[in-house]
Amino acid sequence: MNDEIISCLQVRIILCNVWLLNKFFLLNRIFITDLQKFITSSFYTLEKIKLAIFASGTGSNARKIMDYFAGSERVLVSLLVCNKPGVAVIEIAKERSIPVLLIEKEKFFSGDGYLPELQDAGISFIVLAGFLWKIPLKIIQAYPERIVNIHPALLPKYGGKGMYGARVHEAVIQAKDAESGITIHMVDELYDHGSVIFQAWCPVYPEDTADTLAGRIHELEHEHYAKVIEQTLFEQTNPA
């Protein structure tokens, strides 16, 4: 009789433990599911970081940046700012349904710098991609440490006013440098002067011309610029 009672108690204890385990796993699954839903909804409701690309020419770097962030859940190229009507970069933006802001020199340098237009578009970060005008102080002050530029040489070498494009490559070749490269840097009130974020190198060969060296430099630009922008945005929005 006692053995039967003990056996019944053991069965009940086992059944009770099984019930508790099932309850625990069920609650655990519900908790994990709810947590996943919360994380997902929180992530997708975060406002996207809106970029403005400033460009003046053919737009090869601008195109790479636009395409890199196309479909991004956190970054949106919201505006192309251009100072030259009819250049190829405008068509590149229009093909991607990116609004274009054409600017003129007087308002840019002596007026409000188009700050109201940038603010109305919700721009929080500016990328210079072959933009040949110096950025006015009013914009730099409105976007501190939130304007980046790419230079086709290893700064501090071959920087400064008038040093862009073929002029830079010709200077590198004339100096008989063994290497050149790119510099991605923050923009301040001086030409090619802000803090360096990233540099990449390539060789310079004795037979190089400005065109052949430019081709190598463009490869570095296209490989790295968008990725470095993304990393910079991540570090600014997720400080250690």
Number of C-alpha atoms within 10 A of each C-alpha: 6 7 8 9 10 11 12 12 12 12 12 12 12 12 12 12 12 12 11 12 12 12 12 12 11 12 12 12 12 12 12 12 12 12 12 12 12 11 11 11 11 10 12 11 9 10 11 15 17 17 24 25 26 26 25 23 21 16 22 17 23 28 16 17 22 21 14 16 17 13 10 11 14 16 17 19 27 20 23 25 24 22 19 16 13 11 15 14 25 25 15 18 22 12 9 13 11 18 16 19 17 12 15 14 11 10 11 19 17 10 11 14 20 17 15 10 13 20 11 8 15 16 19 16 20 26 26 22 24 22 21 17 15 15 20 16 14 17 20 16 12 13 16 12 17 19 24 24 22 24 24 26 27 20 19 11 12 20 17 13 12 11 18 17 15 15 12 21 26 17 16 21 20 11 9 12 13 12 15 24 23 22 24 26 21 19 26 23 15 13 14 25 15 17 13 18 15 14 18 16 15 16 14 20 14 10 8 14 16 17 13 13 24 19 12 16 23 16 11 19 23 16 14 18 25 20 14 15 20 16 12 15 16 12 11 12 10 8 6 5
